[in-house]
Amino acid sequence: MNMEIVVTLNEKSQVVISKAMRKRLGLKPGDQLAAVVEEDKIILRPKPKNAAARLRGLGKGTWGSRAKIDRYIEKLRDEWKRS
């Protein structure tokens, strides 16, 4: 479910993230956010605790089901044995 609120820049060009949004994302004081500009949008994402966490699940579904992956690996192993 998407959540949208309107925020206002203060004199120091700062914005306040609503309590509802902070709670939904589990944000606490001191947490870092990554800011990305995409065309005419600013996107804020919680910065992952480590680089691996950011990549986790990135290729999910790329190779299909686990059974399909296992068949592909077995096929490659057979080709290597014949070489």
PyMOL Python script that loads the backbone (N, CA, C, O; Angstrom):
from pymol import cmd

cmd.read_pdbstr("""\
ATOM      1  N   MET A   1       0.837  -1.180   0.000  1.00  0.00           N
ATOM      2  CA  MET A   1       0.000   0.000   0.000  1.00  0.00           C
ATOM      3  C   MET A   1       0.879   1.239   0.000  1.00  0.00           C
ATOM      4  O   MET A   1       1.764   1.381   0.844  1.00  0.00           O
ATOM      5  N   ASN A   2       0.637   2.123  -0.935  1.00  0.00           N
ATOM      6  CA  ASN A   2       1.402   3.368  -1.002  1.00  0.00           C
ATOM      7  C   ASN A   2       0.881   4.368   0.015  1.00  0.00           C
ATOM      8  O   ASN A   2      -0.301   4.371   0.360  1.00  0.00           O
ATOM      9  N   MET A   3       1.779   5.212   0.485  1.00  0.00           N
ATOM     10  CA  MET A   3       1.425   6.257   1.425  1.00  0.00           C
ATOM     11  C   MET A   3       2.005   7.555   0.880  1.00  0.00           C
ATOM     12  O   MET A   3       3.183   7.609   0.526  1.00  0.00           O
ATOM     13  N   GLU A   4       1.192   8.595   0.812  1.00  0.00           N
ATOM     14  CA  GLU A   4       1.672   9.876   0.302  1.00  0.00           C
ATOM     15  C   GLU A   4       1.249  10.993   1.248  1.00  0.00           C
ATOM     16  O   GLU A   4       0.098  11.063   1.681  1.00  0.00           O
ATOM     17  N   ILE A   5       2.201  11.863   1.558  1.00  0.00           N
ATOM     18  CA  ILE A   5       1.908  13.054   2.347  1.00  0.00           C
ATOM     19  C   ILE A   5       2.602  14.239   1.698  1.00  0.00           C
ATOM     20  O   ILE A   5       3.536  14.069   0.915  1.00  0.00           O
ATOM     21  N   VAL A   6       2.148  15.421   2.020  1.00  0.00           N
ATOM     22  CA  VAL A   6       2.794  16.637   1.534  1.00  0.00           C
ATOM     23  C   VAL A   6       3.673  17.160   2.655  1.00  0.00           C
ATOM     24  O   VAL A   6       3.229  17.291   3.795  1.00  0.00           O
ATOM     25  N   VAL A   7       4.919  17.458   2.326  1.00  0.00           N
ATOM     26  CA  VAL A   7       5.855  18.020   3.303  1.00  0.00           C
ATOM     27  C   VAL A   7       6.306  19.389   2.814  1.00  0.00           C
ATOM     28  O   VAL A   7       6.226  19.692   1.623  1.00  0.00           O
ATOM     29  N   THR A   8       6.778  20.204   3.736  1.00  0.00           N
ATOM     30  CA  THR A   8       7.221  21.555   3.412  1.00  0.00           C
ATOM     31  C   THR A   8       8.681  21.721   3.808  1.00  0.00           C
ATOM     32  O   THR A   8       9.089  21.303   4.892  1.00  0.00           O
ATOM     33  N   LEU A   9       9.459  22.326   2.935  1.00  0.00           N
ATOM     34  CA  LEU A   9      10.848  22.640   3.269  1.00  0.00           C
ATOM     35  C   LEU A   9      10.856  23.791   4.273  1.00  0.00           C
ATOM     36  O   LEU A   9      10.171  24.795   4.078  1.00  0.00           O
ATOM     37  N   ASN A  10      11.631  23.641   5.345  1.00  0.00           N
ATOM     38  CA  ASN A  10      11.759  24.751   6.290  1.00  0.00           C
ATOM     39  C   ASN A  10      12.893  25.683   5.844  1.00  0.00           C
ATOM     40  O   ASN A  10      13.451  25.511   4.761  1.00  0.00           O
ATOM     41  N   GLU A  11      13.223  26.650   6.669  1.00  0.00           N
ATOM     42  CA  GLU A  11      14.245  27.639   6.312  1.00  0.00           C
ATOM     43  C   GLU A  11      15.608  27.012   6.047  1.00  0.00           C
ATOM     44  O   GLU A  11      16.417  27.568   5.305  1.00  0.00           O
ATOM     45  N   LYS A  12      15.862  25.849   6.655  1.00  0.00           N
ATOM     46  CA  LYS A  12      17.144  25.160   6.467  1.00  0.00           C
ATOM     47  C   LYS A  12      17.063  24.097   5.373  1.00  0.00           C
ATOM     48  O   LYS A  12      17.952  23.254   5.255  1.00  0.00           O
ATOM     49  N   SER A  13      15.993  24.137   4.575  1.00  0.00           N
ATOM     50  CA  SER A  13      15.751  23.162   3.497  1.00  0.00           C
ATOM     51  C   SER A  13      15.591  21.746   4.026  1.00  0.00           C
ATOM     52  O   SER A  13      15.966  20.787   3.351  1.00  0.00           O
ATOM     53  N   GLN A  14      15.044  21.602   5.218  1.00  0.00           N
ATOM     54  CA  GLN A  14      14.802  20.299   5.822  1.00  0.00           C
ATOM     55  C   GLN A  14      13.324  19.945   5.720  1.00  0.00           C
ATOM     56  O   GLN A  14      12.463  20.824   5.670  1.00  0.00           O
ATOM     57  N   VAL A  15      13.043  18.644   5.691  1.00  0.00           N
ATOM     58  CA  VAL A  15      11.658  18.164   5.726  1.00  0.00           C
ATOM     59  C   VAL A  15      11.503  17.226   6.919  1.00  0.00           C
ATOM     60  O   VAL A  15      12.476  16.654   7.411  1.00  0.00           O
ATOM     61  N   VAL A  16      10.274  17.082   7.366  1.00  0.00           N
ATOM     62  CA  VAL A  16       9.974  16.163   8.469  1.00  0.00           C
ATOM     63  C   VAL A  16       9.218  14.980   7.890  1.00  0.00           C
ATOM     64  O   VAL A  16       8.238  15.154   7.165  1.00  0.00           O
ATOM     65  N   ILE A  17       9.679  13.769   8.212  1.00  0.00           N
ATOM     66  CA  ILE A  17       8.999  12.547   7.787  1.00  0.00           C
ATOM     67  C   ILE A  17       7.977  12.215   8.868  1.00  0.00           C
ATOM     68  O   ILE A  17       8.315  12.149  10.049  1.00  0.00           O
ATOM     69  N   SER A  18       6.733  12.009   8.464  1.00  0.00           N
ATOM     70  CA  SER A  18       5.654  11.800   9.421  1.00  0.00           C
ATOM     71  C   SER A  18       5.896  10.570  10.301  1.00  0.00           C
ATOM     72  O   SER A  18       6.608   9.641   9.919  1.00  0.00           O
ATOM     73  N   LYS A  19       5.294  10.591  11.468  1.00  0.00           N
ATOM     74  CA  LYS A  19       5.421   9.477  12.406  1.00  0.00           C
ATOM     75  C   LYS A  19       4.906   8.185  11.784  1.00  0.00           C
ATOM     76  O   LYS A  19       5.498   7.122  11.976  1.00  0.00           O
ATOM     77  N   ALA A  20       3.798   8.273  11.033  1.00  0.00           N
ATOM     78  CA  ALA A  20       3.233   7.081  10.394  1.00  0.00           C
ATOM     79  C   ALA A  20       4.226   6.460   9.416  1.00  0.00           C
ATOM     80  O   ALA A  20       4.378   5.239   9.372  1.00  0.00           O
ATOM     81  N   MET A  21       4.898   7.296   8.639  1.00  0.00           N
ATOM     82  CA  MET A  21       5.885   6.783   7.677  1.00  0.00           C
ATOM     83  C   MET A  21       7.095   6.206   8.391  1.00  0.00           C
ATOM     84  O   MET A  21       7.590   5.141   8.020  1.00  0.00           O
ATOM     85  N   ARG A  22       7.576   6.908   9.421  1.00  0.00           N
ATOM     86  CA  ARG A  22       8.731   6.395  10.170  1.00  0.00           C
ATOM     87  C   ARG A  22       8.404   5.050  10.803  1.00  0.00           C
ATOM     88  O   ARG A  22       9.229   4.136  10.795  1.00  0.00           O
ATOM     89  N   LYS A  23       7.209   4.933  11.346  1.00  0.00           N
ATOM     90  CA  LYS A  23       6.806   3.673  11.992  1.00  0.00           C
ATOM     91  C   LYS A  23       6.704   2.550  10.962  1.00  0.00           C
ATOM     92  O   LYS A  23       7.174   1.438  11.203  1.00  0.00           O
ATOM     93  N   ARG A  24       6.091   2.840   9.818  1.00  0.00           N
ATOM     94  CA  ARG A  24       5.919   1.824   8.773  1.00  0.00           C
ATOM     95  C   ARG A  24       7.257   1.299   8.265  1.00  0.00           C
ATOM     96  O   ARG A  24       7.389   0.114   7.960  1.00  0.00           O
ATOM     97  N   LEU A  25       8.259   2.193   8.175  1.00  0.00           N
ATOM     98  CA  LEU A  25       9.576   1.802   7.673  1.00  0.00           C
ATOM     99  C   LEU A  25      10.551   1.418   8.786  1.00  0.00           C
ATOM    100  O   LEU A  25      11.679   1.008   8.515  1.00  0.00           O
ATOM    101  N   GLY A  26      10.113   1.553  10.032  1.00  0.00           N
ATOM    102  CA  GLY A  26      10.983   1.207  11.152  1.00  0.00           C
ATOM    103  C   GLY A  26      12.153   2.170  11.306  1.00  0.00           C
ATOM    104  O   GLY A  26      13.229   1.765  11.747  1.00  0.00           O
ATOM    105  N   LEU A  27      11.960   3.433  10.951  1.00  0.00           N
ATOM    106  CA  LEU A  27      13.038   4.424  11.041  1.00  0.00           C
ATOM    107  C   LEU A  27      13.141   4.984  12.455  1.00  0.00           C
ATOM    108  O   LEU A  27      12.140   5.231  13.128  1.00  0.00           O
ATOM    109  N   LYS A  28      14.382   5.173  12.877  1.00  0.00           N
ATOM    110  CA  LYS A  28      14.655   5.718  14.206  1.00  0.00           C
ATOM    111  C   LYS A  28      15.622   6.893  14.063  1.00  0.00           C
ATOM    112  O   LYS A  28      16.323   6.994  13.056  1.00  0.00           O
ATOM    113  N   PRO A  29      15.669   7.780  15.056  1.00  0.00           N
ATOM    114  CA  PRO A  29      16.619   8.885  14.987  1.00  0.00           C
ATOM    115  C   PRO A  29      18.044   8.364  14.741  1.00  0.00           C
ATOM    116  O   PRO A  29      18.485   7.413  15.385  1.00  0.00           O
ATOM    117  N   GLY A  30      18.744   8.991  13.816  1.00  0.00           N
ATOM    118  CA  GLY A  30      20.110   8.579  13.489  1.00  0.00           C
ATOM    119  C   GLY A  30      20.187   7.643  12.286  1.00  0.00           C
ATOM    120  O   GLY A  30      21.265   7.472  11.716  1.00  0.00           O
ATOM    121  N   ASP A  31      19.061   7.027  11.882  1.00  0.00           N
ATOM    122  CA  ASP A  31      19.072   6.169  10.696  1.00  0.00           C
ATOM    123  C   ASP A  31      19.397   7.025   9.472  1.00  0.00           C
ATOM    124  O   ASP A  31      19.043   8.202   9.410  1.00  0.00           O
ATOM    125  N   GLN A  32      20.070   6.419   8.510  1.00  0.00           N
ATOM    126  CA  GLN A  32      20.418   7.131   7.294  1.00  0.00           C
ATOM    127  C   GLN A  32      19.468   6.752   6.166  1.00  0.00           C
ATOM    128  O   GLN A  32      18.986   5.622   6.085  1.00  0.00           O
ATOM    129  N   LEU A  33      19.211   7.733   5.292  1.00  0.00           N
ATOM    130  CA  LEU A  33      18.384   7.511   4.115  1.00  0.00           C
ATOM    131  C   LEU A  33      19.225   7.799   2.882  1.00  0.00           C
ATOM    132  O   LEU A  33      20.065   8.699   2.894  1.00  0.00           O
ATOM    133  N   ALA A  34      19.002   7.039   1.823  1.00  0.00           N
ATOM    134  CA  ALA A  34      19.653   7.297   0.544  1.00  0.00           C
ATOM    135  C   ALA A  34      18.670   8.117  -0.291  1.00  0.00           C
ATOM    136  O   ALA A  34      17.512   7.730  -0.444  1.00  0.00           O
ATOM    137  N   ALA A  35      19.125   9.243  -0.828  1.00  0.00           N
ATOM    138  CA  ALA A  35      18.292  10.117  -1.656  1.00  0.00           C
ATOM    139  C   ALA A  35      18.702   9.971  -3.114  1.00  0.00           C
ATOM    140  O   ALA A  35      19.885  10.047  -3.444  1.00  0.00           O
ATOM    141  N   VAL A  36      17.721   9.763  -3.982  1.00  0.00           N
ATOM    142  CA  VAL A  36      17.966   9.599  -5.410  1.00  0.00           C
ATOM    143  C   VAL A  36      17.041  10.546  -6.159  1.00  0.00           C
ATOM    144  O   VAL A  36      15.854  10.641  -5.846  1.00  0.00           O
ATOM    145  N   VAL A  37      17.589  11.248  -7.155  1.00  0.00           N
ATOM    146  CA  VAL A  37      16.764  12.083  -8.016  1.00  0.00           C
ATOM    147  C   VAL A  37      16.495  11.300  -9.287  1.00  0.00           C
ATOM    148  O   VAL A  37      17.426  10.914  -9.993  1.00  0.00           O
ATOM    149  N   GLU A  38      15.216  11.063  -9.580  1.00  0.00           N
ATOM    150  CA  GLU A  38      14.808  10.388 -10.815  1.00  0.00           C
ATOM    151  C   GLU A  38      13.862  11.326 -11.554  1.00  0.00           C
ATOM    152  O   GLU A  38      12.730  11.556 -11.129  1.00  0.00           O
ATOM    153  N   GLU A  39      14.345  11.855 -12.658  1.00  0.00           N
ATOM    154  CA  GLU A  39      13.613  12.837 -13.454  1.00  0.00           C
ATOM    155  C   GLU A  39      13.169  13.990 -12.555  1.00  0.00           C
ATOM    156  O   GLU A  39      14.007  14.778 -12.117  1.00  0.00           O
ATOM    157  N   ASP A  40      11.875  14.105 -12.273  1.00  0.00           N
ATOM    158  CA  ASP A  40      11.394  15.226 -11.464  1.00  0.00           C
ATOM    159  C   ASP A  40      11.000  14.793 -10.056  1.00  0.00           C
ATOM    160  O   ASP A  40      10.197  15.463  -9.406  1.00  0.00           O
ATOM    161  N   LYS A  41      11.566  13.661  -9.569  1.00  0.00           N
ATOM    162  CA  LYS A  41      11.207  13.121  -8.255  1.00  0.00           C
ATOM    163  C   LYS A  41      12.440  12.985  -7.377  1.00  0.00           C
ATOM    164  O   LYS A  41      13.552  12.773  -7.863  1.00  0.00           O
ATOM    165  N   ILE A  42      12.223  13.108  -6.094  1.00  0.00           N
ATOM    166  CA  ILE A  42      13.242  12.767  -5.098  1.00  0.00           C
ATOM    167  C   ILE A  42      12.733  11.519  -4.394  1.00  0.00           C
ATOM    168  O   ILE A  42      11.626  11.507  -3.856  1.00  0.00           O
ATOM    169  N   ILE A  43      13.539  10.480  -4.401  1.00  0.00           N
ATOM    170  CA  ILE A  43      13.152   9.223  -3.758  1.00  0.00           C
ATOM    171  C   ILE A  43      14.076   8.998  -2.566  1.00  0.00           C
ATOM    172  O   ILE A  43      15.299   9.003  -2.704  1.00  0.00           O
ATOM    173  N   LEU A  44      13.479   8.803  -1.402  1.00  0.00           N
ATOM    174  CA  LEU A  44      14.242   8.506  -0.187  1.00  0.00           C
ATOM    175  C   LEU A  44      14.022   7.039   0.167  1.00  0.00           C
ATOM    176  O   LEU A  44      12.889   6.562   0.227  1.00  0.00           O
ATOM    177  N   ARG A  45      15.122   6.338   0.400  1.00  0.00           N
ATOM    178  CA  ARG A  45      15.049   4.927   0.810  1.00  0.00           C
ATOM    179  C   ARG A  45      15.911   4.746   2.043  1.00  0.00           C
ATOM    180  O   ARG A  45      16.979   5.349   2.151  1.00  0.00           O
ATOM    181  N   PRO A  46      15.456   3.916   2.979  1.00  0.00           N
ATOM    182  CA  PRO A  46      16.334   3.615   4.113  1.00  0.00           C
ATOM    183  C   PRO A  46      17.628   3.003   3.595  1.00  0.00           C
ATOM    184  O   PRO A  46      17.601   2.093   2.767  1.00  0.00           O
ATOM    185  N   LYS A  47      18.757   3.500   4.080  1.00  0.00           N
ATOM    186  CA  LYS A  47      20.053   2.954   3.676  1.00  0.00           C
ATOM    187  C   LYS A  47      20.215   1.586   4.329  1.00  0.00           C
ATOM    188  O   LYS A  47      20.049   1.458   5.542  1.00  0.00           O
ATOM    189  N   PRO A  48      20.539   0.556   3.537  1.00  0.00           N
ATOM    190  CA  PRO A  48      20.709  -0.778   4.112  1.00  0.00           C
ATOM    191  C   PRO A  48      21.855  -0.798   5.127  1.00  0.00           C
ATOM    192  O   PRO A  48      22.799  -0.013   5.039  1.00  0.00           O
ATOM    193  N   LYS A  49      21.749  -1.701   6.076  1.00  0.00           N
ATOM    194  CA  LYS A  49      22.799  -1.840   7.099  1.00  0.00           C
ATOM    195  C   LYS A  49      24.109  -2.307   6.470  1.00  0.00           C
ATOM    196  O   LYS A  49      25.190  -1.969   6.953  1.00  0.00           O
ATOM    197  N   ASN A  50      24.007  -3.096   5.376  1.00  0.00           N
ATOM    198  CA  ASN A  50      25.220  -3.525   4.674  1.00  0.00           C
ATOM    199  C   ASN A  50      24.909  -3.659   3.178  1.00  0.00           C
ATOM    200  O   ASN A  50      23.747  -3.711   2.778  1.00  0.00           O
ATOM    201  N   ALA A  51      25.944  -3.713   2.379  1.00  0.00           N
ATOM    202  CA  ALA A  51      25.773  -3.754   0.923  1.00  0.00           C
ATOM    203  C   ALA A  51      25.040  -5.011   0.470  1.00  0.00           C
ATOM    204  O   ALA A  51      24.241  -4.952  -0.465  1.00  0.00           O
ATOM    205  N   ALA A  52      25.295  -6.133   1.107  1.00  0.00           N
ATOM    206  CA  ALA A  52      24.648  -7.386   0.713  1.00  0.00           C
ATOM    207  C   ALA A  52      23.137  -7.311   0.905  1.00  0.00           C
ATOM    208  O   ALA A  52      22.383  -7.884   0.119  1.00  0.00           O
ATOM    209  N   ALA A  53      22.693  -6.606   1.946  1.00  0.00           N
ATOM    210  CA  ALA A  53      21.260  -6.477   2.193  1.00  0.00           C
ATOM    211  C   ALA A  53      20.571  -5.757   1.035  1.00  0.00           C
ATOM    212  O   ALA A  53      19.426  -6.066   0.703  1.00  0.00           O
ATOM    213  N   ARG A  54      21.257  -4.810   0.428  1.00  0.00           N
ATOM    214  CA  ARG A  54      20.674  -4.065  -0.691  1.00  0.00           C
ATOM    215  C   ARG A  54      20.521  -4.951  -1.923  1.00  0.00           C
ATOM    216  O   ARG A  54      19.581  -4.778  -2.698  1.00  0.00           O
ATOM    217  N   LEU A  55      21.432  -5.893  -2.106  1.00  0.00           N
ATOM    218  CA  LEU A  55      21.406  -6.752  -3.280  1.00  0.00           C
ATOM    219  C   LEU A  55      20.529  -7.987  -3.113  1.00  0.00           C
ATOM    220  O   LEU A  55      20.181  -8.640  -4.096  1.00  0.00           O
ATOM    221  N   ARG A  56      20.174  -8.307  -1.880  1.00  0.00           N
ATOM    222  CA  ARG A  56      19.400  -9.513  -1.608  1.00  0.00           C
ATOM    223  C   ARG A  56      18.098  -9.505  -2.405  1.00  0.00           C
ATOM    224  O   ARG A  56      17.333  -8.541  -2.349  1.00  0.00           O
ATOM    225  N   GLY A  57      17.855 -10.568  -3.135  1.00  0.00           N
ATOM    226  CA  GLY A  57      16.626 -10.717  -3.899  1.00  0.00           C
ATOM    227  C   GLY A  57      16.631 -10.037  -5.258  1.00  0.00           C
ATOM    228  O   GLY A  57      15.640 -10.105  -5.985  1.00  0.00           O
ATOM    229  N   LEU A  58      17.726  -9.386  -5.611  1.00  0.00           N
ATOM    230  CA  LEU A  58      17.781  -8.638  -6.853  1.00  0.00           C
ATOM    231  C   LEU A  58      17.511  -9.513  -8.077  1.00  0.00           C
ATOM    232  O   LEU A  58      16.804  -9.088  -8.991  1.00  0.00           O
ATOM    233  N   GLY A  59      18.052 -10.704  -8.108  1.00  0.00           N
ATOM    234  CA  GLY A  59      17.885 -11.578  -9.267  1.00  0.00           C
ATOM    235  C   GLY A  59      16.786 -12.605  -9.111  1.00  0.00           C
ATOM    236  O   GLY A  59      16.679 -13.536  -9.910  1.00  0.00           O
ATOM    237  N   LYS A  60      15.961 -12.440  -8.078  1.00  0.00           N
ATOM    238  CA  LYS A  60      14.905 -13.420  -7.810  1.00  0.00           C
ATOM    239  C   LYS A  60      14.004 -13.570  -9.033  1.00  0.00           C
ATOM    240  O   LYS A  60      13.505 -12.586  -9.579  1.00  0.00           O
ATOM    241  N   GLY A  61      13.811 -14.800  -9.446  1.00  0.00           N
ATOM    242  CA  GLY A  61      12.961 -15.075 -10.589  1.00  0.00           C
ATOM    243  C   GLY A  61      13.665 -15.016 -11.931  1.00  0.00           C
ATOM    244  O   GLY A  61      13.075 -15.378 -12.949  1.00  0.00           O
ATOM    245  N   THR A  62      14.911 -14.570 -11.957  1.00  0.00           N
ATOM    246  CA  THR A  62      15.630 -14.438 -13.215  1.00  0.00           C
ATOM    247  C   THR A  62      15.796 -15.783 -13.912  1.00  0.00           C
ATOM    248  O   THR A  62      15.644 -15.877 -15.130  1.00  0.00           O
ATOM    249  N   TRP A  63      16.102 -16.807 -13.152  1.00  0.00           N
ATOM    250  CA  TRP A  63      16.374 -18.125 -13.724  1.00  0.00           C
ATOM    251  C   TRP A  63      15.190 -19.068 -13.598  1.00  0.00           C
ATOM    252  O   TRP A  63      15.292 -20.224 -14.008  1.00  0.00           O
ATOM    253  N   GLY A  64      14.093 -18.624 -13.055  1.00  0.00           N
ATOM    254  CA  GLY A  64      12.925 -19.488 -12.922  1.00  0.00           C
ATOM    255  C   GLY A  64      12.922 -20.218 -11.591  1.00  0.00           C
ATOM    256  O   GLY A  64      13.491 -19.754 -10.602  1.00  0.00           O
ATOM    257  N   SER A  65      12.276 -21.355 -11.591  1.00  0.00           N
ATOM    258  CA  SER A  65      12.111 -22.131 -10.358  1.00  0.00           C
ATOM    259  C   SER A  65      13.417 -22.818  -9.953  1.00  0.00           C
ATOM    260  O   SER A  65      14.355 -22.919 -10.744  1.00  0.00           O
ATOM    261  N   ARG A  66      13.453 -23.277  -8.727  1.00  0.00           N
ATOM    262  CA  ARG A  66      14.625 -23.998  -8.221  1.00  0.00           C
ATOM    263  C   ARG A  66      14.890 -25.256  -9.048  1.00  0.00           C
ATOM    264  O   ARG A  66      16.039 -25.593  -9.333  1.00  0.00           O
ATOM    265  N   ALA A  67      13.807 -25.949  -9.432  1.00  0.00           N
ATOM    266  CA  ALA A  67      13.953 -27.169 -10.235  1.00  0.00           C
ATOM    267  C   ALA A  67      14.580 -26.853 -11.593  1.00  0.00           C
ATOM    268  O   ALA A  67      15.416 -27.610 -12.085  1.00  0.00           O
ATOM    269  N   LYS A  68      14.177 -25.740 -12.191  1.00  0.00           N
ATOM    270  CA  LYS A  68      14.737 -25.345 -13.490  1.00  0.00           C
ATOM    271  C   LYS A  68      16.220 -25.014 -13.357  1.00  0.00           C
ATOM    272  O   LYS A  68      17.023 -25.366 -14.221  1.00  0.00           O
ATOM    273  N   ILE A  69      16.573 -24.346 -12.284  1.00  0.00           N
ATOM    274  CA  ILE A  69      17.983 -24.015 -12.039  1.00  0.00           C
ATOM    275  C   ILE A  69      18.797 -25.294 -11.851  1.00  0.00           C
ATOM    276  O   ILE A  69      19.878 -25.435 -12.423  1.00  0.00           O
ATOM    277  N   ASP A  70      18.281 -26.216 -11.054  1.00  0.00           N
ATOM    278  CA  ASP A  70      18.980 -27.487 -10.818  1.00  0.00           C
ATOM    279  C   ASP A  70      19.188 -28.252 -12.122  1.00  0.00           C
ATOM    280  O   ASP A  70      20.264 -28.810 -12.340  1.00  0.00           O
ATOM    281  N   ARG A  71      18.178 -28.289 -12.994  1.00  0.00           N
ATOM    282  CA  ARG A  71      18.317 -28.968 -14.290  1.00  0.00           C
ATOM    283  C   ARG A  71      19.392 -28.309 -15.141  1.00  0.00           C
ATOM    284  O   ARG A  71      20.181 -28.992 -15.794  1.00  0.00           O
ATOM    285  N   TYR A  72      19.421 -26.980 -15.131  1.00  0.00           N
ATOM    286  CA  TYR A  72      20.412 -26.246 -15.913  1.00  0.00           C
ATOM    287  C   TYR A  72      21.826 -26.538 -15.409  1.00  0.00           C
ATOM    288  O   TYR A  72      22.739 -26.766 -16.203  1.00  0.00           O
ATOM    289  N   ILE A  73      21.999 -26.530 -14.109  1.00  0.00           N
ATOM    290  CA  ILE A  73      23.320 -26.814 -13.532  1.00  0.00           C
ATOM    291  C   ILE A  73      23.746 -28.241 -13.861  1.00  0.00           C
ATOM    292  O   ILE A  73      24.902 -28.487 -14.206  1.00  0.00           O
ATOM    293  N   GLU A  74      22.814 -29.172 -13.755  1.00  0.00           N
ATOM    294  CA  GLU A  74      23.130 -30.575 -14.080  1.00  0.00           C
ATOM    295  C   GLU A  74      23.536 -30.709 -15.549  1.00  0.00           C
ATOM    296  O   GLU A  74      24.467 -31.448 -15.869  1.00  0.00           O
ATOM    297  N   LYS A  75      22.850 -30.007 -16.432  1.00  0.00           N
ATOM    298  CA  LYS A  75      23.189 -30.018 -17.858  1.00  0.00           C
ATOM    299  C   LYS A  75      24.603 -29.488 -18.076  1.00  0.00           C
ATOM    300  O   LYS A  75      25.376 -30.077 -18.831  1.00  0.00           O
ATOM    301  N   LEU A  76      24.947 -28.371 -17.414  1.00  0.00           N
ATOM    302  CA  LEU A  76      26.301 -27.823 -17.549  1.00  0.00           C
ATOM    303  C   LEU A  76      27.351 -28.804 -17.042  1.00  0.00           C
ATOM    304  O   LEU A  76      28.398 -28.974 -17.667  1.00  0.00           O
ATOM    305  N   ARG A  77      27.075 -29.448 -15.915  1.00  0.00           N
ATOM    306  CA  ARG A  77      28.035 -30.418 -15.366  1.00  0.00           C
ATOM    307  C   ARG A  77      28.254 -31.572 -16.330  1.00  0.00           C
ATOM    308  O   ARG A  77      29.381 -32.038 -16.503  1.00  0.00           O
ATOM    309  N   ASP A  78      27.164 -32.039 -16.966  1.00  0.00           N
ATOM    310  CA  ASP A  78      27.291 -33.122 -17.945  1.00  0.00           C
ATOM    311  C   ASP A  78      28.145 -32.678 -19.129  1.00  0.00           C
ATOM    312  O   ASP A  78      28.967 -33.449 -19.624  1.00  0.00           O
ATOM    313  N   GLU A  79      27.955 -31.431 -19.589  1.00  0.00           N
ATOM    314  CA  GLU A  79      28.745 -30.920 -20.704  1.00  0.00           C
ATOM    315  C   GLU A  79      30.216 -30.819 -20.326  1.00  0.00           C
ATOM    316  O   GLU A  79      31.090 -31.106 -21.143  1.00  0.00           O
ATOM    317  N   TRP A  80      30.492 -30.414 -19.099  1.00  0.00           N
ATOM    318  CA  TRP A  80      31.885 -30.309 -18.657  1.00  0.00           C
ATOM    319  C   TRP A  80      32.547 -31.679 -18.581  1.00  0.00           C
ATOM    320  O   TRP A  80      33.718 -31.830 -18.931  1.00  0.00           O
ATOM    321  N   LYS A  81      31.795 -32.676 -18.122  1.00  0.00           N
ATOM    322  CA  LYS A  81      32.344 -34.029 -18.008  1.00  0.00           C
ATOM    323  C   LYS A  81      32.700 -34.577 -19.381  1.00  0.00           C
ATOM    324  O   LYS A  81      33.691 -35.294 -19.521  1.00  0.00           O
ATOM    325  N   ARG A  82      31.909 -34.250 -20.390  1.00  0.00           N
ATOM    326  CA  ARG A  82      32.140 -34.735 -21.760  1.00  0.00           C
ATOM    327  C   ARG A  82      33.275 -34.001 -22.448  1.00  0.00           C
ATOM    328  O   ARG A  82      33.804 -34.489 -23.446  1.00  0.00           O
ATOM    329  N   SER A  83      33.655 -32.853 -21.945  1.00  0.00           N
ATOM    330  CA  SER A  83      34.710 -32.047 -22.585  1.00  0.00           C
ATOM    331  C   SER A  83      36.082 -32.609 -22.342  1.00  0.00           C
ATOM    332  O   SER A  83      37.072 -32.047 -22.812  1.00  0.00           O
TER     333      SER A  83
END
""", "prot")
cmd.dss("prot")
cmd.show_as("cartoon", "prot")
cmd.util.cbc("prot")
cmd.orient("prot")
